[in-house]
Amino acid sequence: MSLIIDSHCDLAWNMLNFGRDYMRSAAETREKEKGTLTPEKNGDSLIGWPDYQRGRVAIVFSTLFAAPIRSKDGDWDKLCYSSFDEAHRLYLDQLHVYHKLTDSKPEHFRLILNTKDLRGHIAEWWDESKTSRPVGLVPLMEGADGIRGEDELAEWHELGVRLIGLAWSGTRYAGGTKEPGPLTREGRRLLKAMADFNFILDLSHMDEQSALEALDLYDGPIVATHVNCLALLPNFPTNRHFSDRVLRGVIERGGVIGNVPLNSFLKSGWNRKNGSRREEVPLDALAAHMDHVCQLAGDSLHSGIGSDFDGGFGLQSVPPEIDTIADLQKLIPLLAARGYSESDATNILGLNWLNFLQKNLPS
């Protein structure tokens, strides 16, 4: 099996909102949550440390995420902010969750903050004599409202944040999902300051206008950790996904694009709440988005996985071939059927993200 690197996973958000323990397998979590509100609101879990081991998931980009209060979905939705100070606290709390997890469970999870960490970590995953290995966590801030000003970037960098996405919905920095618009003056200033630390800019959730501006303005590394290809989603109802113009921009900047195996992101109009069945969207639909990125690039060096698993959806909303994240290994024969070599599949499942991190994490 190929090593998998997953560029988007809301671990801390789940741990704080739903009390999920990711030392458990997804199956154990599902059993524990039977009869609770969690499966209704977030779906049945798809991830856990045993599933990462079975699927050879070596690294996940572990998010810091909180929603603005206008998006609050009920009393269960605890991580919502009504001020920038509150956003700062919620993001900081989640970063502390990752530090506590890796400090208390070093044989199971570890922070990957620089290229030295990365080299040692991957060497363990390539050592076939080992029967289990820690999962590496690369902290990613999703939505930048927790950054109250450019002067805080040094602190966030020191604490381990390595990627920053300016938007989820619209933020004071950029237009975002369902709230379109350009970069703001504060957004342009923040990008300039981020470049001084070589933060990786994640364009995911940015409106096309703000994403294109960022591609022109930002001097540091750029990725899209969890988006799909708008060209394959006719009549998609929001600005969540990227046109070929934006995707080409990421490719031209040497970035990687993580595609999401969420049925509503693979088939326009799919909706679990409206009775759609997950069998309607095969896993090959994800391979089609990966293929589209590769065709735009002319090679297999810019496509990756950004699962977003447990990020507001679960088992009920992914292709039927997937029971847990370990089943993303099933992409290999699907890519082969599309003419991709074994080395191409290895690139897409994890090597592209690995090479990107080797080039762009601090030394």
HUHU-V727618 format. One record per pair of residues at least 6 apart in sequence whose ideal C-beta (glycine too) atoms are under 6 Angstrom apart, sorted by the first residue. I is the first residue (numbers start at 1). J is the second residue. D is the distance in whole Angstrom. If there is no record, write none. Layout:
# HUHU-V727618
((I/J/D) (I/J/D))
This chain:
# HUHU-V727618
((1/56/5) (1/329/5) (2/346/5) (2/349/4) (2/350/6) (3/56/5) (3/58/5) (3/125/6) (3/350/4) (4/55/6) (4/56/6) (4/57/4) (4/328/6) (4/349/5) (4/350/5) (5/59/5) (5/350/4) (5/353/4) (5/354/6) (6/57/6) (6/60/5) (6/305/5) (6/307/5) (7/61/5) (7/225/4) (7/258/4) (7/304/6) (7/306/4) (7/353/6) (8/61/6) (8/225/5) (8/226/4) (8/306/4) (8/308/5) (9/60/4) (9/62/6) (9/309/6) (10/63/5) (10/65/6) (10/310/6) (10/311/4) (11/22/6) (11/62/5) (12/94/4) (12/97/4) (13/65/5) (14/20/4) (14/310/5) (15/97/6) (17/78/5) (17/79/6) (18/38/5) (20/29/6) (22/48/5) (22/49/6) (23/49/5) (24/48/5) (25/48/4) (25/50/4) (25/51/6) (26/45/5) (26/46/6) (26/47/6) (26/48/5) (26/51/5) (26/324/5) (29/45/4) (30/44/5) (30/45/6) (33/39/6) (37/76/6) (41/76/6) (42/314/6) (43/313/5) (43/314/2) (43/315/6) (43/316/5) (43/317/6) (44/314/4) (44/315/4) (45/310/6) (45/314/6) (46/309/4) (46/310/6) (46/314/6) (46/324/5) (46/325/6) (47/309/5) (47/310/6) (47/325/5) (49/108/5) (51/324/4) (51/325/5) (51/326/5) (52/135/5) (53/132/6) (54/326/4) (55/325/5) (55/326/3) (55/329/6) (57/325/6) (58/125/4) (59/136/4) (61/138/5) (61/140/4) (61/225/6) (62/98/6) (62/137/4) (62/139/6) (63/140/5) (63/142/5) (64/91/4) (64/94/4) (64/95/6) (64/141/5) (65/142/4) (66/79/4) (66/81/5) (66/87/6) (66/90/4) (67/80/5) (69/80/5) (69/82/4) (72/80/4) (79/90/5) (81/87/4) (81/90/6) (84/145/6) (84/148/5) (87/145/4) (87/146/4) (88/146/5) (88/148/6) (91/146/3) (95/159/6) (98/137/6) (101/109/5) (102/109/5) (102/110/5) (102/111/5) (108/134/6) (109/134/6) (109/135/5) (109/137/6) (110/134/4) (110/136/6) (111/137/5) (111/160/6) (112/118/5) (112/121/6) (112/136/4) (112/138/5) (113/160/5) (114/361/5) (114/362/5) (115/358/6) (115/361/5) (115/363/5) (118/357/6) (121/136/5) (124/133/5) (125/133/5) (138/162/6) (139/160/5) (139/161/5) (139/162/6) (140/163/4) (141/161/5) (141/164/5) (142/165/5) (142/168/6) (143/168/4) (143/171/6) (144/164/6) (144/166/5) (144/171/6) (144/173/5) (145/171/5) (150/190/6) (150/193/4) (153/193/6) (153/197/6) (157/197/5) (163/200/4) (163/202/5) (164/199/5) (165/202/4) (165/204/5) (166/173/4) (166/174/4) (166/187/6) (167/174/5) (167/176/3) (167/205/5) (167/206/5) (168/176/6) (168/205/5) (169/176/5) (169/177/6) (169/179/5) (170/176/5) (170/179/3) (170/181/6) (172/186/5) (173/184/6) (173/186/6) (173/187/4) (173/190/6) (174/183/5) (174/187/5) (174/206/5) (174/210/4) (175/181/3) (175/207/3) (175/210/5) (176/205/5) (177/205/5) (177/240/5) (178/238/5) (180/207/4) (180/239/5) (181/207/6) (182/209/5) (182/210/5) (182/213/6) (183/210/5) (183/213/5) (191/217/6) (191/218/5) (195/219/4) (195/220/4) (198/220/5) (200/221/5) (200/223/6) (200/360/6) (201/218/5) (201/222/5) (202/223/6) (202/225/5) (203/211/5) (203/224/5) (204/224/5) (204/225/5) (204/226/5) (204/227/5) (207/239/5) (208/246/6) (211/246/5) (215/249/4) (221/360/4) (222/250/6) (222/253/5) (222/255/5) (223/255/4) (223/256/5) (224/250/5) (224/257/5) (225/258/5) (225/306/5) (226/258/5) (226/260/5) (226/306/3) (226/308/5) (227/241/6) (227/242/5) (228/241/5) (228/259/6) (228/260/6) (228/265/5) (228/289/5) (229/289/5) (229/292/5) (230/241/4) (230/242/6) (230/243/5) (231/244/6) (232/289/6) (232/292/6) (233/241/6) (233/268/5) (234/268/6) (235/268/5) (236/268/5) (247/296/6) (248/296/6) (250/257/6) (251/297/5) (251/302/5) (256/302/6) (256/304/5) (256/352/5) (256/353/6) (256/356/5) (257/293/5) (258/304/5) (258/305/6) (258/306/2) (259/286/6) (259/289/4) (259/290/6) (260/306/6) (260/308/5) (261/286/5) (261/318/5) (262/313/6) (262/317/6) (263/270/5) (263/278/6) (263/281/4) (263/317/5) (264/270/5) (266/281/5) (266/285/4) (267/281/5) (270/276/5) (272/316/6) (272/317/5) (278/320/5) (279/320/5) (281/319/5) (282/319/6) (283/319/4) (283/321/4) (284/334/5) (287/331/6) (287/334/4) (287/335/6) (290/303/5) (290/348/6) (291/338/5) (293/302/6) (293/303/4) (294/300/5) (294/303/5) (300/344/4) (300/347/5) (300/348/6) (301/352/6) (303/348/5) (304/352/5) (304/353/5) (309/325/6) (321/327/6) (321/330/5) (332/345/5) (335/345/5))
